[in-house]
Amino acid sequence: MTRVFLSVALSLVLAMPAMAEPVAKPIPIGVAVATTSNIALFGQEQVNGAKIAEAYFNAQGGVNGTPIKLVFQDTAGDEAGAVNAFQSLITTAKVVGIVGPTLSQQAFAADPLANSAKVPVVAPSNTAKGIPQIGDYISRISAPMTVVAPKSLQKALALNPGIRKVAVLYAQNDAFSTSETSVFQEAIKTLNLKIVSLQKFQTTDTDFTTQVTAVLGSAADLVVVSGLAADSGNLVKQLRQFGYKGPIVGGNGLNSPNMFPVCGALCEGILVAQAYSPQADLPVNKEFVKRFEAVYKKSPAQFSAQAFAAVQAIVEALRKVEKDTKKKITAMDLAAARQAVNKALLSGMLLHTPLGEISLDPKGEVNQKQFYVSTIRMNPGGKTGAFVLTK
């Protein structure tokens, strides 16, 4: 009887499905970017890049076997939206760090909130002057325009040695654009060029007749534009339609394929300095481009690559914390984990990203080795195009 009972019991045990290994609780990382409003196309590029990063690093085992989980919040296009998104990520989602926001002017509003709560922020696209100086918990992987902008001007001069007179146009209601144009203007003076027309516009403008007329009247040899994709695209289109035939240098707002549908075939030839090129011959970039193109059927833009790199920075910081403390992040007190992640971010660790080799200094500023200048080349039909490295 006992043997029969044991035999039946053993059969039942063998027939039962094996118990699954316990699944580690994911580590939440916040992503606060604009997926609605007039800058939604930029924010969507960032979402796309961040999602590729999430899949890529989880395929590598996440943080020493613990997966990461990106928590997305829409900042829309204004400061209030960014503040609300940060508040939700900090207090409700309880993230260990935040990637975002999209615009520099949003950063100046929302970053102090994260800094007060001692939540590390890695800015993927905030290149205005003063971003890391907001606080001890604020850093960026996006190189400041003081480094990037002059390179496009230098390339324009190399291609057009006769340039002497420059027209400068910028969106006065956007903090990034006003910061960027000041960098451009200083670089123009350093290169011994003369600003013959300085024109302001709004990011909501669609009619640029006044500005274009002033540029044509100044007989400028070069036009430099700082604005967002939609307004800058319309401005470029109207400059060409009114007869301006000279070179155009675009700021970071023009550094997006979202320009192409706006100015169409008239986007052709715009020079843009870039912190990223999908053509960069780097192992991690090749893998990033491969995965991005498989999912989205197009090459990644700079905003996507920078979002990937920002997520990567936090992931690498999390790995470093666990290695240094011999503790799992999920077992740590949240406040302690956030502080440890921030310390790791600012430790100077070298990151091999799609942007190339980068590191963050103790003040949160990025150190990046490689930059590019590309020319917009439009495809036949004028609806699609590409950023081609300028030789």
Backbone hydrogen bonds in HBPLUS format (Angstrom, degrees):
<---DONOR---> <-ACCEPTOR-->    atom                        ^
c    i                          cat <-CA-CA->   ^        H-A-AA   ^      H-
h    n   atom  resd res      DA  || num        DHA   H-A  angle D-A-AA Bond
n    s   type  num  typ     dist DA aas  dist angle  dist       angle   num
A0005-PHE N   A0001-MET O   2.98 MM   4  6.24 160.3  2.02 147.6 152.9     1
A0006-LEU N   A0002-THR O   2.90 MM   4  6.17 163.8  1.93 152.9 156.9     2
A0007-SER N   A0003-ARG O   2.89 MM   4  6.04 152.2  1.96 144.8 153.0     3
A0008-VAL N   A0004-VAL O   2.92 MM   4  6.16 159.3  1.97 150.9 155.8     4
A0009-ALA N   A0005-PHE O   2.87 MM   4  6.08 162.8  1.90 151.1 156.6     5
A0010-LEU N   A0006-LEU O   2.88 MM   4  6.00 158.2  1.93 144.9 150.7     6
A0011-SER N   A0007-SER O   3.02 MM   4  6.20 154.2  2.09 142.3 149.4     7
A0012-LEU N   A0008-VAL O   2.96 MM   4  6.26 153.6  2.03 149.8 156.7     8
A0013-VAL N   A0009-ALA O   3.01 MM   4  6.29 156.3  2.07 148.5 154.8     9
A0014-LEU N   A0010-LEU O   2.97 MM   4  6.19 165.5  1.99 153.2 156.6    10
A0015-ALA N   A0011-SER O   2.98 MM   4  6.10 141.1  2.13 139.5 150.2    11
A0016-MET N   A0012-LEU O   3.12 MM   4  6.32 126.1  2.43 138.8 151.3    12
A0016-MET N   A0013-VAL O   3.15 MM   3  5.28 142.5  2.30  99.6 110.2    13
A0027-ILE N   A0067-PRO O   2.86 MM  40  6.35 155.8  1.92 147.0 152.8    14
A0069-LYS N   A0027-ILE O   2.88 MM  42  5.70 155.9  1.94 142.3 137.6    15
A0096-VAL N   A0028-PRO O   3.01 MM  68  6.32 163.3  2.03 166.5 162.3    16
A0029-ILE N   A0069-LYS O   2.97 MM  40  6.12 158.5  2.01 144.6 148.1    17
A0071-VAL N   A0029-ILE O   2.85 MM  42  5.98 160.3  1.88 148.0 151.2    18
A0030-GLY N   A0097-GLY O   2.86 MM  67  6.06 156.6  1.92 170.8 163.2    19
A0099-VAL N   A0030-GLY O   2.77 MM  69  6.03 156.2  1.82 140.8 147.5    20
A0031-VAL N   A0071-VAL O   2.85 MM  40  5.94 152.8  1.93 154.5 149.4    21
A0073-GLN N   A0031-VAL O   2.93 MM  42  6.23 155.6  1.99 158.3 156.5    22
A0032-ALA N   A0099-VAL O   2.83 MM  67  6.17 154.2  1.89 159.5 168.3    23
A0033-VAL N   A0073-GLN O   3.24 MM  40  6.68 133.8  2.46 164.0 174.3    24
A0075-THR N   A0033-VAL O   2.93 MM  42  5.29 157.4  1.99 114.8 121.1    25
A0040-ALA N   A0037-SER O   3.20 MM   3  5.36 159.5  2.24 116.8 115.8    26
A0042-PHE N   A0039-ILE O   3.10 MM   3  5.54 128.1  2.38 108.8 120.8    27
A0043-GLY N   A0039-ILE O   3.21 MM   4  6.58 164.0  2.24 152.1 156.4    28
A0044-GLN N   A0040-ALA O   2.78 MM   4  5.98 153.1  1.85 151.8 159.0    29
A0045-GLU N   A0041-LEU O   3.20 MM   4  6.35 150.2  2.29 136.1 143.0    30
A0046-GLN N   A0042-PHE O   3.13 MM   4  6.53 147.8  2.24 144.2 153.3    31
A0046-GLN N   A0043-GLY O   3.07 MM   3  4.99 116.5  2.49  90.7 106.3    32
A0047-VAL N   A0043-GLY O   2.88 MM   4  6.24 152.9  1.96 149.1 156.8    33
A0048-ASN N   A0044-GLN O   2.94 MM   4  6.15 162.7  1.97 150.3 154.4    34
A0049-GLY N   A0045-GLU O   3.08 MM   4  6.34 160.3  2.12 145.6 150.2    35
A0050-ALA N   A0046-GLN O   2.92 MM   4  6.09 159.7  1.96 151.0 156.8    36
A0051-LYS N   A0047-VAL O   2.94 MM   4  6.13 156.3  2.00 152.9 158.7    37
A0052-ILE N   A0048-ASN O   3.16 MM   4  6.43 152.3  2.24 144.7 151.6    38
A0053-ALA N   A0049-GLY O   3.07 MM   4  6.35 152.6  2.15 142.9 150.6    39
A0054-GLU N   A0050-ALA O   2.89 MM   4  6.23 155.4  1.95 149.7 156.2    40
A0055-ALA N   A0051-LYS O   3.11 MM   4  6.34 167.5  2.13 150.1 152.0    41
A0056-TYR N   A0052-ILE O   2.88 MM   4  5.98 159.1  1.92 148.2 155.0    42
A0057-PHE N   A0053-ALA O   2.90 MM   4  6.00 175.6  1.90 159.8 159.9    43
A0058-ASN N   A0054-GLU O   3.08 MM   4  6.05 153.4  2.15 142.5 150.3    44
A0059-ALA N   A0055-ALA O   2.99 MM   4  6.04 144.2  2.12 139.5 148.8    45
A0060-GLN N   A0057-PHE O   3.13 MM   3  4.95 134.6  2.35  90.5 103.1    46
A0062-GLY N   A0057-PHE O   2.74 MM   5  5.16 148.3  1.84 145.4 142.3    47
A0061-GLY N   A0058-ASN O   3.01 MM   3  4.98 158.2  2.06 102.5 108.3    48
A0065-GLY N   A0061-GLY O   2.78 MM   4  4.78 138.6  1.95 144.6 155.1    49
A0063-VAL N   A0066-THR O   2.69 MM   3  4.96 170.2  1.70 150.1 148.1    50
A0066-THR N   A0063-VAL O   3.14 MM   3  4.96 166.9  2.16 104.7 108.4    51
A0082-ALA N   A0078-ASP O   3.34 MM   4  6.64 151.7  2.42 141.4 148.5    52
A0083-VAL N   A0079-GLU O   2.98 MM   4  6.28 160.8  2.02 155.3 160.3    53
A0084-ASN N   A0080-ALA O   2.98 MM   4  6.20 166.0  2.00 153.0 156.3    54
A0085-ALA N   A0081-GLY O   3.02 MM   4  6.15 156.4  2.08 142.8 149.4    55
A0086-PHE N   A0082-ALA O   2.95 MM   4  6.14 164.2  1.97 153.2 157.0    56
A0087-GLN N   A0083-VAL O   2.94 MM   4  6.11 162.6  1.97 151.0 156.2    57
A0088-SER N   A0084-ASN O   3.04 MM   4  6.24 158.8  2.09 147.5 152.3    58
A0089-LEU N   A0085-ALA O   3.08 MM   4  6.33 160.4  2.12 149.0 154.1    59
A0090-ILE N   A0086-PHE O   2.89 MM   4  6.05 156.5  1.95 154.7 161.2    60
A0091-THR N   A0087-GLN O   2.99 MM   4  6.01 174.7  1.99 153.9 155.7    61
A0092-THR N   A0088-SER O   2.92 MM   4  5.15 144.1  2.06 128.3 139.8    62
A0093-ALA N   A0088-SER O   3.01 MM   5  6.43 161.4  2.05 153.4 159.4    63
A0095-VAL N   A0089-LEU O   3.21 MM   6  5.99 166.2  2.23 155.4 159.7    64
A0098-ILE N   A0120-PRO O   2.89 MM  22  6.34 154.9  1.95 154.4 162.8    65
A0122-VAL N   A0098-ILE O   2.83 MM  24  6.26 161.4  1.86 164.5 170.9    66
A0100-GLY N   A0122-VAL O   3.26 MM  22  6.46 153.2  2.33 131.9 139.0    67
A0107-ALA N   A0103-LEU O   3.11 MM   4  6.46 145.8  2.23 139.9 149.7    68
A0107-ALA N   A0104-SER O   2.95 MM   3  4.89 115.8  2.38  92.8 109.4    69
A0108-PHE N   A0104-SER O   3.02 MM   4  6.41 152.9  2.09 154.9 161.0    70
A0109-ALA N   A0106-GLN O   3.09 MM   3  5.21 134.9  2.31  97.3 110.0    71
A0110-ALA N   A0106-GLN O   2.83 MM   4  6.04 164.7  1.86 159.5 163.7    72
A0111-ASP N   A0107-ALA O   2.87 MM   4  5.15 154.3  1.93 134.1 142.6    73
A0113-LEU N   A0110-ALA O   3.03 MM   3  5.50 134.4  2.24 112.6 124.3    74
A0115-ASN N   A0111-ASP O   2.85 MM   4  6.10 160.9  1.89 158.7 165.2    75
A0116-SER N   A0112-PRO O   2.93 MM   4  6.05 155.3  2.00 142.7 148.1    76
A0117-ALA N   A0113-LEU O   3.15 MM   4  6.40 146.5  2.27 139.7 148.8    77
A0119-VAL N   A0114-ALA O   2.92 MM   5  5.08 168.2  1.93 145.0 148.0    78
A0118-LYS N   A0115-ASN O   3.10 MM   3  4.88 153.1  2.17  96.8 104.9    79
A0121-VAL N   A0137-TYR O   2.86 MM  16  6.21 156.5  1.91 168.0 176.0    80
A0139-SER N   A0121-VAL O   2.95 MM  18  6.10 152.5  2.03 153.4 162.3    81
A0123-ALA N   A0139-SER O   2.83 MM  16  6.17 167.5  1.84 137.3 140.5    82
A0141-ILE N   A0123-ALA O   3.04 MM  18  6.25 159.2  2.08 159.8 161.3    83
A0145-MET N   A0127-THR O   3.30 MM  18  5.72 159.3  2.35 142.0 139.7    84
A0134-ILE N   A0131-ILE O   3.06 MM   3  5.61 167.4  2.08 120.5 123.2    85
A0138-ILE N   A0135-GLY O   3.28 MM   3  5.54 161.1  2.32 116.8 116.2    86
A0140-ARG N   A0364-GLY O   3.03 MM 224  6.29 145.7  2.15 165.9 164.4    87
A0147-VAL N   A0144-PRO O   2.96 MM   3  5.72 155.6  2.02 119.5 126.1    88
A0148-VAL N   A0144-PRO O   3.32 MM   4  6.65 158.3  2.37 141.3 147.5    89
A0149-ALA N   A0145-MET O   2.93 MM   4  5.18 145.9  2.05 128.0 138.3    90
A0151-LYS N   A0148-VAL O   3.11 MM   3  5.84 144.4  2.24 122.3 131.1    91
A0152-SER N   A0149-ALA O   3.17 MM   3  5.89 138.2  2.36 121.0 128.9    92
A0154-GLN N   A0150-PRO O   2.97 MM   4  6.22 159.4  2.01 153.7 159.4    93
A0155-LYS N   A0151-LYS O   3.05 MM   4  6.24 152.1  2.13 140.3 147.6    94
A0156-ALA N   A0152-SER O   2.95 MM   4  6.14 153.7  2.02 142.3 149.6    95
A0157-LEU N   A0153-LEU O   3.01 MM   4  6.29 155.1  2.07 149.5 155.4    96
A0158-ALA N   A0154-GLN O   3.01 MM   4  6.26 152.1  2.09 142.1 150.0    97
A0159-LEU N   A0155-LYS O   2.99 MM   4  6.24 149.0  2.09 148.8 156.4    98
A0160-ASN N   A0156-ALA O   2.85 MM   4  5.92 136.6  2.04 139.2 151.9    99
A0163-ILE N   A0160-ASN O   3.15 MM   3  6.03 165.5  2.18 133.9 133.6   100
A0194-LYS N   A0164-ARG O   2.92 MM  30  6.21 175.7  1.92 168.9 169.9   101
A0221-ASP N   A0165-LYS O   2.75 MM  56  5.21 148.5  1.85 128.7 138.4   102
A0222-LEU N   A0165-LYS O   3.18 MM  57  6.55 135.1  2.39 151.6 161.4   103
A0166-VAL N   A0194-LYS O   2.76 MM  28  5.96 161.4  1.79 161.2 162.7   104
A0196-VAL N   A0166-VAL O   2.86 MM  30  5.77 148.9  1.95 141.2 151.7   105
A0167-ALA N   A0222-LEU O   2.85 MM  55  6.25 163.7  1.88 161.9 166.7   106
A0224-VAL N   A0167-ALA O   2.86 MM  57  6.25 157.8  1.91 164.4 171.4   107
A0168-VAL N   A0197-SER O   2.80 MM  29  6.17 163.5  1.83 167.3 166.6   108
A0199-GLN N   A0168-VAL O   2.82 MM  31  6.24 163.5  1.85 160.8 165.7   109
A0169-LEU N   A0224-VAL O   2.90 MM  55  6.23 163.7  1.93 171.3 175.4   110
A0226-SER N   A0169-LEU O   2.93 MM  57  6.33 151.0  2.02 147.6 157.1   111
A0170-TYR N   A0199-GLN O   3.03 MM  29  6.62 148.3  2.13 154.8 164.4   112
A0201-PHE N   A0170-TYR O   2.96 MM  31  6.14 137.1  2.14 149.7 150.8   113
A0171-ALA N   A0226-SER O   2.94 MM  55  6.41 138.8  2.11 154.1 166.8   114
A0174-ASP N   A0171-ALA O   3.45 MM   3  5.82 162.5  2.49 114.6 114.7   115
A0172-GLN N   A0201-PHE O   2.86 MM  29  5.99 144.4  1.98 162.0 171.8   116
A0178-THR N   A0174-ASP O   3.03 MM   4  6.31 160.1  2.07 159.3 165.0   117
A0179-SER N   A0175-ALA O   3.01 MM   4  6.15 150.2  2.10 144.0 152.3   118
A0180-GLU N   A0176-PHE O   2.73 MM   4  5.94 162.7  1.76 156.1 161.7   119
A0181-THR N   A0177-SER O   2.89 MM   4  5.99 163.2  1.92 147.4 151.5   120
A0183-VAL N   A0179-SER O   3.33 MM   4  6.69 146.4  2.45 142.4 150.9   121
A0183-VAL N   A0180-GLU O   2.99 MM   3  5.17 122.9  2.33  99.9 114.5   122
A0184-PHE N   A0180-GLU O   2.95 MM   4  6.34 159.2  1.99 153.8 159.9   123
A0185-GLN N   A0181-THR O   2.79 MM   4  5.97 164.7  1.81 150.8 155.1   124
A0186-GLU N   A0182-SER O   3.07 MM   4  6.18 154.3  2.14 138.4 144.8   125
A0187-ALA N   A0183-VAL O   2.96 MM   4  6.19 159.5  2.01 149.9 155.8   126
A0188-ILE N   A0184-PHE O   2.83 MM   4  6.08 152.0  1.91 153.2 161.4   127
A0189-LYS N   A0185-GLN O   3.16 MM   4  6.40 158.9  2.20 145.1 149.3   128
A0190-THR N   A0186-GLU O   2.97 MM   4  6.24 155.7  2.03 146.3 153.6   129
A0191-LEU N   A0187-ALA O   3.00 MM   4  6.20 142.0  2.15 143.4 152.6   130
A0193-LEU N   A0188-ILE O   3.05 MM   5  5.42 163.9  2.07 157.3 156.0   131
A0192-ASN N   A0189-LYS O   2.94 MM   3  5.03 155.9  2.00 109.4 113.2   132
A0205-ASP N   A0202-GLN O   3.06 MM   3  5.26 165.2  2.08 110.6 115.4   133
A0212-VAL N   A0208-PHE O   2.88 MM   4  6.01 170.5  1.89 163.8 167.0   134
A0213-THR N   A0209-THR O   2.91 MM   4  5.95 161.1  1.95 149.0 154.5   135
A0214-ALA N   A0210-THR O   3.13 MM   4  6.33 155.1  2.19 144.0 150.3   136
A0215-VAL N   A0211-GLN O   3.01 MM   4  6.31 154.6  2.07 148.9 155.9   137
A0216-LEU N   A0212-VAL O   2.95 MM   4  6.21 165.8  1.97 156.1 159.1   138
A0217-GLY N   A0213-THR O   2.97 MM   4  6.11 150.8  2.06 142.6 151.1   139
A0218-SER N   A0214-ALA O   3.09 MM   4  6.25 127.6  2.37 137.5 149.9   140
A0218-SER N   A0215-VAL O   3.13 MM   3  5.19 138.2  2.31  97.1 108.8   141
A0219-ALA N   A0216-LEU O   3.31 MM   3  5.47 157.8  2.37 103.4 109.9   142
A0223-VAL N   A0247-PRO O   3.17 MM  24  6.54 157.6  2.22 149.2 156.1   143
A0249-VAL N   A0223-VAL O   2.82 MM  26  6.24 164.7  1.84 163.6 168.8   144
A0225-VAL N   A0249-VAL O   2.95 MM  24  6.39 160.5  1.99 164.2 170.7   145
A0251-GLY N   A0225-VAL O   2.90 MM  26  6.09 137.4  2.09 168.2 177.3   146
A0232-SER N   A0228-LEU O   2.94 MM   4  5.69 155.1  2.00 149.3 157.5   147
A0233-GLY N   A0229-ALA O   2.83 MM   4  5.67 148.8  1.93 137.0 146.4   148
A0234-ASN N   A0230-ALA O   3.07 MM   4  6.27 159.5  2.11 147.4 152.2   149
A0235-LEU N   A0231-ASP O   2.93 MM   4  6.12 152.3  2.01 145.8 154.2   150
A0236-VAL N   A0232-SER O   2.88 MM   4  6.08 165.4  1.90 152.6 155.6   151
A0237-LYS N   A0233-GLY O   3.00 MM   4  6.16 161.2  2.04 144.7 150.3   152
A0238-GLN N   A0234-ASN O   2.98 MM   4  6.16 159.6  2.02 146.2 151.0   153
A0239-LEU N   A0235-LEU O   2.90 MM   4  6.13 150.9  1.99 149.6 158.3   154
A0240-ARG N   A0236-VAL O   3.08 MM   4  6.36 164.0  2.11 155.0 157.6   155
A0241-GLN N   A0237-LYS O   2.91 MM   4  6.12 156.9  1.96 146.4 153.9   156
A0242-PHE N   A0238-GLN O   2.93 MM   4  5.95 147.2  2.04 142.1 149.1   157
A0244-TYR N   A0239-LEU O   2.93 MM   5  5.47 158.1  1.98 157.8 150.5   158
A0243-GLY N   A0240-ARG O   3.07 MM   3  5.13 150.7  2.16  99.6 108.8   159
A0271-LEU N   A0248-ILE O   2.97 MM  23  6.32 171.3  1.98 162.8 164.1   160
A0250-GLY N   A0271-LEU O   2.85 MM  21  6.07 169.0  1.86 168.1 171.1   161
A0254-LEU N   A0251-GLY O   3.08 MM   3  5.73 154.2  2.15 117.3 124.2   162
A0255-ASN N   A0252-ASN O   3.03 MM   3  4.97 157.7  2.08 103.6 110.0   163
A0259-MET N   A0256-SER O   3.03 MM   3  5.90 170.1  2.04 124.7 127.2   164
A0260-PHE N   A0257-PRO O   3.00 MM   3  5.53 139.9  2.16 112.5 121.4   165
A0262-VAL N   A0259-MET O   2.90 MM   3  5.36 136.1  2.10 112.6 125.9   166
A0263-CYS N   A0259-MET O   3.19 MM   4  6.49 161.0  2.23 169.4 174.0   167
A0264-GLY N   A0260-PHE O   2.79 MM   4  5.10 131.3  2.02 136.4 148.7   168
A0266-LEU N   A0263-CYS O   2.99 MM   3  5.38 134.9  2.20 146.1 139.9   169
A0267-CYS N   A0264-GLY O   2.99 MM   3  5.73 164.5  2.01 124.0 126.5   170
A0268-GLU N   A0265-ALA O   3.22 MM   3  5.86 165.2  2.25 115.4 119.8   171
A0270-ILE N   A0267-CYS O   3.30 MM   3  6.19 164.7  2.32 151.6 150.4   172
A0269-GLY N   A0376-ILE O   2.80 MM 107  5.21 165.6  1.82 158.9 153.9   173
A0376-ILE N   A0270-ILE O   2.96 MM 106  5.37 157.8  2.00 147.9 155.1   174
A0272-VAL N   A0374-SER O   2.92 MM 102  5.43 161.9  1.95 158.8 163.2   175
A0374-SER N   A0272-VAL O   2.90 MM 102  5.43 168.3  1.91 156.8 154.4   176
A0274-GLN N   A0372-TYR O   2.69 MM  98  5.01 171.3  1.69 145.7 146.9   177
A0372-TYR N   A0274-GLN O   2.88 MM  98  5.01 167.0  1.90 153.6 154.0   178
A0280-ALA N   A0277-SER O   3.02 MM   3  5.45 169.2  2.03 119.0 120.9   179
A0282-LEU N   A0280-ALA O   3.01 MM   2  5.76 131.5  2.25 106.0  91.8   180
A0285-ASN N   A0282-LEU O   3.07 MM   3  5.16 116.9  2.49 100.3 116.3   181
A0286-LYS N   A0282-LEU O   2.86 MM   4  6.08 160.6  1.90 164.2 169.9   182
A0287-GLU N   A0283-PRO O   3.11 MM   4  6.38 158.2  2.16 148.4 153.8   183
A0288-PHE N   A0284-VAL O   2.91 MM   4  6.06 155.1  1.97 141.4 149.0   184
A0289-VAL N   A0285-ASN O   2.79 MM   4  5.97 170.2  1.80 158.8 160.3   185
A0290-LYS N   A0286-LYS O   2.96 MM   4  6.05 159.7  2.00 143.2 149.4   186
A0291-ARG N   A0287-GLU O   2.97 MM   4  6.15 166.8  1.99 151.2 154.1   187
A0292-PHE N   A0288-PHE O   2.83 MM   4  5.95 161.2  1.87 152.3 158.6   188
A0293-GLU N   A0289-VAL O   2.86 MM   4  5.92 171.6  1.87 154.0 156.3   189
A0294-ALA N   A0290-LYS O   3.08 MM   4  6.18 147.8  2.19 139.9 148.8   190
A0295-VAL N   A0291-ARG O   3.17 MM   4  6.40 145.5  2.30 143.5 151.2   191
A0295-VAL N   A0292-PHE O   3.18 MM   3  5.34 126.1  2.49  98.4 111.4   192
A0296-TYR N   A0292-PHE O   2.80 MM   4  5.88 176.6  1.80 166.5 167.3   193
A0297-LYS N   A0293-GLU O   2.88 MM   4  4.56 137.0  2.07 120.2 125.7   194
A0304-SER N   A0301-ALA O   3.10 MM   3  5.39 126.6  2.40 103.6 116.6   195
A0305-ALA N   A0301-ALA O   3.14 MM   4  6.51 161.6  2.17 154.1 159.1   196
A0306-GLN N   A0302-GLN O   2.84 MM   4  6.04 158.9  1.89 157.4 163.2   197
A0307-ALA N   A0303-PHE O   3.11 MM   4  6.20 148.2  2.22 135.1 143.0   198
A0308-PHE N   A0304-SER O   3.02 MM   4  6.30 157.8  2.07 149.2 155.1   199
A0309-ALA N   A0305-ALA O   2.96 MM   4  6.22 160.7  2.00 146.6 151.6   200
A0310-ALA N   A0306-GLN O   2.90 MM   4  6.10 147.8  2.01 143.1 151.6   201
A0311-VAL N   A0307-ALA O   3.05 MM   4  6.30 163.0  2.08 152.0 155.4   202
A0312-GLN N   A0308-PHE O   2.88 MM   4  6.11 159.4  1.92 149.7 156.6   203
A0313-ALA N   A0309-ALA O   2.88 MM   4  6.11 149.1  1.97 143.2 150.6   204
A0314-ILE N   A0310-ALA O   3.32 MM   4  6.67 156.1  2.38 145.4 149.8   205
A0315-VAL N   A0311-VAL O   2.95 MM   4  6.25 162.4  1.98 156.1 161.6   206
A0316-GLU N   A0312-GLN O   2.84 MM   4  6.02 168.3  1.85 158.5 161.0   207
A0317-ALA N   A0313-ALA O   2.99 MM   4  6.13 147.3  2.09 138.1 147.6   208
A0318-LEU N   A0314-ILE O   2.87 MM   4  6.14 155.5  1.93 150.0 156.2   209
A0319-ARG N   A0315-VAL O   2.98 MM   4  6.30 157.8  2.03 151.0 156.8   210
A0320-LYS N   A0316-GLU O   2.98 MM   4  6.18 153.9  2.05 142.3 149.5   211
A0321-VAL N   A0317-ALA O   2.92 MM   4  6.19 154.4  1.98 150.2 156.9   212
A0322-GLU N   A0318-LEU O   3.10 MM   4  6.40 165.6  2.13 152.3 154.8   213
A0323-LYS N   A0319-ARG O   2.99 MM   4  6.20 154.3  2.05 145.9 153.6   214
A0324-ASP N   A0320-LYS O   2.84 MM   4  6.00 161.0  1.88 152.3 157.2   215
A0325-THR N   A0321-VAL O   2.86 MM   4  5.91 161.4  1.90 154.4 159.4   216
A0326-LYS N   A0322-GLU O   2.86 MM   4  5.23 134.3  2.07 131.5 141.1   217
A0331-ALA N   A0328-LYS O   2.93 MM   3  5.30 152.0  2.01 109.6 118.8   218
A0332-MET N   A0329-ILE O   3.01 MM   3  5.22 160.5  2.05 109.4 115.7   219
A0337-ALA N   A0333-ASP O   2.83 MM   4  6.07 155.4  1.89 156.8 165.1   220
A0338-ARG N   A0334-LEU O   2.92 MM   4  6.16 161.9  1.95 155.9 159.7   221
A0339-GLN N   A0335-ALA O   3.10 MM   4  6.32 162.3  2.14 146.9 151.4   222
A0340-ALA N   A0336-ALA O   2.93 MM   4  6.09 155.0  2.00 146.6 153.7   223
A0341-VAL N   A0337-ALA O   2.90 MM   4  6.08 156.7  1.95 151.0 157.1   224
A0342-ASN N   A0338-ARG O   3.04 MM   4  6.26 160.4  2.08 148.1 153.2   225
A0343-LYS N   A0339-GLN O   3.04 MM   4  6.25 156.7  2.09 144.2 150.5   226
A0344-ALA N   A0340-ALA O   2.99 MM   4  6.23 154.0  2.05 145.4 152.3   227
A0345-LEU N   A0341-VAL O   2.89 MM   4  6.15 156.4  1.94 151.6 158.2   228
A0346-LEU N   A0342-ASN O   3.14 MM   4  6.37 153.3  2.21 148.5 154.1   229
A0347-SER N   A0344-ALA O   3.16 MM   3  5.05 163.7  2.19 107.8 109.5   230
A0351-LEU N   A0358-ILE O   2.82 MM   7  5.31 168.6  1.83 169.9 171.6   231
A0358-ILE N   A0351-LEU O   2.98 MM   7  5.31 160.0  2.02 149.4 156.0   232
A0353-THR N   A0356-GLY O   3.09 MM   3  5.10 161.8  2.12 134.5 132.4   233
A0356-GLY N   A0353-THR O   2.90 MM   3  5.10 158.9  1.94 111.0 118.1   234
A0359-SER N   A0367-ASN O   3.11 MM   8  5.27 139.7  2.28 134.9 146.0   235
A0367-ASN N   A0359-SER O   2.76 MM   8  5.27 152.4  1.84 161.0 164.6   236
A0361-ASP N   A0365-GLU O   2.87 MM   4  5.48 165.0  1.89 156.3 159.4   237
A0364-GLY N   A0361-ASP O   2.85 MM   3  5.35 167.9  1.86 124.9 127.9   238
A0390-THR N   A0373-VAL O   2.85 MM  17  5.78 172.5  1.86 154.1 153.2   239
A0375-THR N   A0388-VAL O   2.80 MM  13  5.25 160.8  1.83 146.4 148.8   240
A0388-VAL N   A0375-THR O   2.94 MM  13  5.25 172.7  1.94 147.2 144.8   241
A0377-ARG N   A0386-ALA O   2.91 MM   9  5.46 167.6  1.93 163.6 167.8   242
A0386-ALA N   A0377-ARG O   2.94 MM   9  5.46 144.1  2.08 138.0 149.2   243
A0379-ASN N   A0384-THR O   2.76 MM   5  5.61 175.0  1.77 148.5 150.2   244
A0382-GLY N   A0379-ASN O   2.90 MM   3  5.58 160.6  1.94 143.6 148.2   245
